[in-house]
Amino acid sequence: MITLKLKNIDEIKGKTGDKNLLIVCSLCPYWNFSKEEVEELGVKLDSEVVKLPTICNYPEIKVDPEDYDRIYVLACGAGSQVVSEVLDTEIIPVADTTGIGVKRGDKILEYCSACGDCVLEKTAGICPIKRCPKSLLNGPCGGVRDGKCEVDDIDCAWILIDKRMKKFGKWDELIGTRIPRLK
């Protein structure tokens, strides 16, 4: 699922008008945030809230932008652009699209950056571009300690790749490969 991160709401609040609208996609935001968090966002932005089904599928949007001073959108980047296009008006996105992730318990883990240059077949199904904070493509950096990344308290993607390549009997392929970034 697409992962979102809320922008700094205090900065956005400085852009509020007298009559505000928050358009919320029914898909991505509710995967990333609880219903309560979305409702609280509407209150913080002093906005009427309209929920729409999967905005990126171009739903009919029965909103007159002339009725509002500001239109905020809580959706992925594609959904925000669709709202602006369909309503033919300026919008203010309240979240940044950060990648594609999975849920493990109550945590969202980002596994893919949708870079268009997938290398999973060479890295035992683990994306070094997204799962390594430095996006290294040729092995771990010098900061890895006890299998943990120096940037965050996460497992080093390259240590995980190494272990899986050994498990699959393909470690020699990994050692002989340098994966150049094509873009």
Secondary structure as the mmCIF struct_conf table of DSSP 4:
data_model
#
loop_
_struct_conf.conf_type_id
_struct_conf.id
_struct_conf.beg_label_comp_id
_struct_conf.beg_label_asym_id
_struct_conf.beg_label_seq_id
_struct_conf.end_label_comp_id
_struct_conf.end_label_asym_id
_struct_conf.end_label_seq_id
STRN STRN1 ILE A 2 LEU A 6
HELX_RH_AL_P HELX_RH_AL_P1 ILE A 9 LYS A 13
TURN_TY1_P TURN_TY1_P1 GLY A 14 LYS A 15
BEND BEND1 ASP A 18 LYS A 19
STRN STRN2 ASN A 20 CYS A 25
BEND BEND2 SER A 26 LEU A 27
HELX_RH_AL_P HELX_RH_AL_P2 CYS A 28 ASN A 32
BEND BEND3 PHE A 33 PHE A 33
HELX_RH_AL_P HELX_RH_AL_P3 LYS A 35 LYS A 44
TURN_TY1_P TURN_TY1_P2 LEU A 45 ASP A 46
STRN STRN3 SER A 47 LEU A 52
BEND BEND4 PRO A 53 PRO A 53
HELX_RH_3T_P HELX_RH_3T_P1 ILE A 55 ASN A 57
HELX_RH_3T_P HELX_RH_3T_P2 PRO A 65 ASP A 67
BEND BEND5 ASP A 69 ASP A 69
STRN STRN4 ARG A 70 LEU A 74
BEND BEND6 ALA A 75 ALA A 75
HELX_RH_AL_P HELX_RH_AL_P4 GLY A 77 LEU A 87
TURN_TY1_P TURN_TY1_P3 ASP A 88 ASP A 88
BEND BEND7 THR A 89 THR A 89
STRN STRN5 ILE A 92 PRO A 93
STRN STRN6 ALA A 95 ARG A 104
TURN_TY1_P TURN_TY1_P4 GLY A 105 ASP A 106
STRN STRN7 LYS A 107 CYS A 112
BEND BEND8 GLY A 116 GLY A 116
HELX_RH_3T_P HELX_RH_3T_P3 LEU A 120 LYS A 122
TURN_TY1_P TURN_TY1_P5 THR A 123 GLY A 125
HELX_RH_AL_P HELX_RH_AL_P5 PRO A 128 ARG A 131
BEND BEND9 CYS A 132 CYS A 132
TURN_TY1_P TURN_TY1_P6 PRO A 133 LYS A 134
BEND BEND10 LEU A 137 GLY A 139
TURN_TY1_P TURN_TY1_P7 GLY A 142 GLY A 143
STRN STRN8 ARG A 145 ARG A 145
TURN_TY1_P TURN_TY1_P8 ASP A 146 GLY A 147
STRN STRN9 LYS A 148 LYS A 148
BEND BEND11 GLU A 150 ILE A 154
STRN STRN10 ASP A 155 ASP A 155
HELX_RH_AL_P HELX_RH_AL_P6 ALA A 157 LYS A 167
TURN_TY1_P TURN_TY1_P9 PHE A 168 GLY A 169
HELX_RH_AL_P HELX_RH_AL_P7 TRP A 171 ILE A 175
TURN_TY1_P TURN_TY1_P10 GLY A 176 GLY A 176
#
